[in-house]
Amino acid sequence: MPEGDTVYRAAHRLHAALAGKELTRSDFRVPAFATLDLVGRTVDEVVPRGKHLLHRIGDLTVHSHLKMEGRWDVYAPGERWRRPAHQARVVLDAADVSTVGFTLGILEVVPREEEPEVVGYLGPDLLGADWDADQALANLLRDPERPVGLALLDQRVLAGLGNVYRAELCFLRGALPTRPVGQVADPARMITMASRLITANRDRNARVTTGVDRPGRRLWVYGRAGKPCLRCGTPIRRGELGESELTLRDTYWCPRCQT
């Protein structure tokens, strides 16, 4: 699932392509909105909220979420799409640009005044102008018995982290993902580190948490099962962590550096 930095970049690409422009094509390819026509309306802005995208168009908001496979592409008029047409869920074009949302996990149109009903449950947005580290820390500490690896993925705690950052943050703080939040040393530092890491990566296509921007060296543990830890050489382990079968996600850790 794309993380908050990926969604941040997508929002900025879409905003640059569409903001201030009148729509010349509006094609929703989902039954609930198949008859909705936004042609002639002006796009005010496209903004990220955690892992959610919000196209604000007059008094309406097009709300989308990429989930596991989704993406938004920006094309020149007439340019060939990079994904099959049957995966397109919505096309929003202006005179000089075409934007297409493919395989979106969520796609809906709501009155703009109802945005809080679709994203209001989210915790502080790590990449938002209103980022509130103190509130994020309070949210994290609310359930001290919860495994920290689960708490970090809970978008109600703080919005924007995904599986990569979950694994990397736990490594950097020397904590197993299964360690209870209440036993994590200096949880405020984990919140600070989360903000610093995702902010440093928001404008990068290749995510880096080690400080070394080279293939195979960019991440400490994520996706490196069986490979030697970049710090101590111990083979990295992989497991699954979730609150149900539906929420199970791969997790990675170093059995020596993390306890």
N, C-alpha and C positions, 0 to 999 in steps of 0.2 A: 504494500500500500504506500503511495507517495507520502512523503513527510512534509511538514510545514514549509520547509525551504523550497521544495519543488513547487508547491501550490503558490507560494509567494512569487516565484519567477513566472509562473503561468499567468497569474493575475496581472503582473506588470507588462507582459507581452500583449495580453488582450487589451489592457487599458491603453497602451501606446497605439494599438491598431484601431480601436473603436471609439475612444472617449471623444465626445463633442461631435460625433458624426451621426448622420441620419441613416437608419437602416433601409437598405434597398431590397433585402431578402430576409425572410423569417420563416424557417422551415423546421417545425418541431415534429420529430418522428417517434413520438410516444403517444399512445391513445388519449391520455388525459388532456393533452394540449395540442392535438393534431390540427384543430381548427383555429388556434390562436394566431393572429396576424399582427406582428409588431412593425410592419413596414411603415415608414414615415415618422416613427418615433426616434428620438435622439438618445443615444447612450450617454448617460452622465458620467459614469465611472465603472470600473471593474475593480473590486477589492477582495483581498483574501481575509478569511476569518478562521484561524487555525488551519484545518485541512479543507475548508469549504470555500467556494468561489461565489461571489455575489455580483451579477451584472445589474446595476441600478439604471433602469430605463424609465424615466418619468416617474409615475406613481407605482410602477411595478418593479419587482426584483426577480431575476432569473437565478435560482439557487441550484448549484450543482456540486457534486462531490465525486472525486475520481474513483474512490474505493480502490480495488486491486488493479484493475486493468484500464481505467479511464485516462483520457488525455484531451487537451484542447490544442488544436493546431491552427496556425495562422498562414494563409496562402495569398499569393497574388491572384487577381482575377484570372480564371481559366487554368491555373496551375493544377497539375495532377495531384490528387490526394495521396498521402502516404499510407493510408489504411483503406480497407475495402469499404465501399459505400454502405453495405448492409450493417456496418458497425456504427454509422453516424446516427446520433440521437438528436442533434440540433445543428442547424446552419444559420449563422447570423452574419450577414454581409453588409458592407457599406460600398460606396461607389468604387473605391480603390483597394478594397481588401475583402477577403473571405475568411471567416473563422468557423471551425467545425469542432464540435464536441463528440468524441468517439467513446462508446462503451462506458458511459457515465453511470456510476452506481446510484446516484440520485440526480434527478432532473425535475424541477418543478418551478412554477411561476406563482408568486404570491404578491399581494399588495405590499408595497415597501414598508408601510407602517406595521406589518406583521412579521418583519424580519426577526424580532426577538423570539417569536414562537418557534422558529426553525434553528436558530443558532444561539439563542439566549442562555441555553443550559451550559454552554462551554465555559471552561475556566479561563483565566487570563491568557491572552494570546502572546506567545513568546516573541512574535515578530510584529505585534500590533503597536500602534502609537500609545495605547493605554496599558501597556505591559505593567503588571503589578506584582513584583517579586514577593512582597509580604503576603499578599492574598494567596499566591500560588503555594507558598510555604505553609500557610495555615491550612489550605486544602490538603496538602500532602500529609500533614501531621494529624489530620482528623481521624484517621484509622491507623493507629500505630502497629496493629497486628498484621496489617496487610503486607504481602510481599512487595518490596519496592519496585520490582520489575512489572508488577501489575499496576501499581499506582502511577508510574510514569507514563503508561500507555492510556490511562483514563483521561479522556479529553475534558472531563468535568474538573479535573485537578488543575491541569494546565494544557493549553491547546497548542498542538503543533508537533509534538514528539511522536515518532513511530518506532518501528522495531530496531532500526539501525541505531538511532540515538539511545534507545533503551539499553542496548548491549554495550555501547561505547561508554555511556555515563556510568554504568555499574562498574565497568572495568576501571575507569579513571578514578573512581572513588573507592576501589578495592572491596566492593561489596558483591556477593553473589546476588543474582536477580531474585532469589527466593528469600533473602534476608528480610525480616520484618522492618517496616519503615522506622519503628521506634528504636531499632538497634543500629541504624545507620549513623555513622559518626558525622556530625556537622551537616545535617540535611540542608541547611541554608546554602552551604557551599555547592551542593549538588544542583540546587535551583539556579544559582549564579552561573555555574558551569554550563548548564543546559542553555541558558540565554546566550552565553558567550559562544558556544559551539555552533548553534543554529544561526546566529547572526553572522558569524564568520563565513558560513557556507551559503548564505542566501543568494549570493550572486555568482556562485560556482556551479558548473555543470557536474564536476566530479567532487563528491563530498570528501572532505579531509578532516580527520580528528587527531591524527598523529603529528601533524605539522610537516609531513613529508609528502609532497604531491607527486608521487611516482606509483605506477601500477604495482599492486601487491604490497604497498607500504602505506596506503592512505588510511586504513582502518586498523584498529588494535585487534579486535576479535570478531566482529560481524562477518559472517561468510567465510571464516577461516578455520572451520572444524578440521582437526587433525594436523594443522600446520603449527609450526613452533611459535610460541608467544614472542612478539617482537621485543618484549622487555626481558623475559627470563628463559625463553627457549622451551618451556613446557608445552606439550601439544594442547591446542585449544579444543574444548569440548562443546558439543551441541546437544540441546535438549528442547523440550517444548514447555511452554508456560502459558496458562490461560485460566479463566474462571469457569469455562465450560468447553466442550468439544468444539463449539462454533467459534470460540475466541482463542483457541490454541495458536500460538505463533512460535517459530523457531527462536531459540535464545542461545547465545554463545558466551563462554566465559573461560578464564584461565584458572585452573584449580589451585595454582600456587599464588597468583597475585590477588585473587579474590577469595574471601572467606565468608 
